[in-house]
Amino acid sequence: MNPMKKKVPKFKSEDEEREFWATHDSTGYVDWKKAKRVVLPNLKPSLKTISLRLPEAMLEELKLLANKRDVPYQSLLKIFLSEKIRAELKAQ
């Protein structure tokens, strides 16, 4: 038997909704057994700009490698970081 679910209140802002869900259990409001998994292919990850100091020689080598692959050096740096992070996490 499925107990009655509570009605989700209307929120005036995302901040108000965020605050609500931080203090309430969603199982009282949502029947998660009926939930369906969705794929959001156009959803872009949140980005944060950082400042990174690199030796000039390393930056020049990175730019050289990026040029050979025909990609921006910042993109290549993200690829290298992602691969290394994945490898380190698997090794743990």
C-alpha positions in Angstrom: 0.0 0.0 0.0 1.4 3.4 -1.0 1.0 6.1 1.6 -0.3 9.5 0.4 2.5 11.7 -0.7 2.7 15.3 0.5 2.3 18.1 -2.1 5.5 19.9 -3.0 5.0 23.6 -2.1 5.4 26.4 -4.6 8.6 28.3 -4.2 9.3 32.0 -4.8 13.0 31.4 -5.8 15.6 28.7 -6.4 17.2 29.7 -3.1 13.9 29.1 -1.2 13.5 25.7 -2.9 17.2 24.7 -2.2 16.7 25.6 1.5 13.5 23.6 1.6 15.1 20.4 0.2 18.1 20.8 2.4 15.8 20.3 5.4 13.2 17.9 4.0 13.3 14.3 2.9 12.1 13.9 -0.7 10.6 10.5 -0.1 7.7 12.1 1.7 7.0 14.0 -1.5 8.1 11.9 -4.4 7.4 8.2 -5.2 11.0 7.3 -6.4 9.7 3.8 -7.5 8.0 5.6 -10.4 11.1 7.7 -11.3 12.7 7.2 -14.7 16.3 7.8 -15.5 16.9 10.5 -18.2 19.9 11.5 -20.2 20.6 15.2 -20.7 23.0 15.3 -23.6 23.1 19.1 -23.9 23.7 19.7 -20.2 27.1 21.4 -19.8 29.1 21.0 -16.6 29.6 24.0 -14.4 32.9 25.6 -14.9 35.1 27.6 -12.6 37.9 29.8 -13.7 41.2 29.3 -11.9 44.6 30.9 -12.1 47.4 28.4 -12.7 51.1 29.2 -12.7 53.2 26.9 -15.0 56.8 27.1 -15.9 57.1 28.8 -19.3 58.9 25.7 -20.8 56.0 23.5 -19.7 53.4 25.9 -21.2 55.3 26.0 -24.5 55.5 22.2 -24.6 51.8 22.0 -23.9 51.1 24.4 -26.7 53.3 22.4 -29.1 51.4 19.2 -28.2 48.0 20.9 -28.6 49.0 22.3 -32.0 49.9 18.8 -33.2 46.5 17.6 -32.1 44.8 20.7 -33.5 43.1 21.6 -30.2 43.4 24.6 -27.9 46.1 24.1 -25.2 43.5 24.7 -22.4 41.4 21.9 -23.7 44.4 19.6 -23.9 45.3 20.5 -20.4 41.8 19.5 -19.2 42.1 16.2 -21.1 45.4 15.4 -19.5 44.1 16.4 -16.0 41.0 14.3 -16.5 43.0 11.2 -17.6 45.3 11.5 -14.6 42.5 12.1 -12.1 40.7 9.0 -13.4 43.8 6.9 -13.2 44.6 8.0 -9.6 41.1 7.3 -8.5 41.2 3.8 -10.0 44.5 3.1 -8.2 43.0 3.9 -4.8 
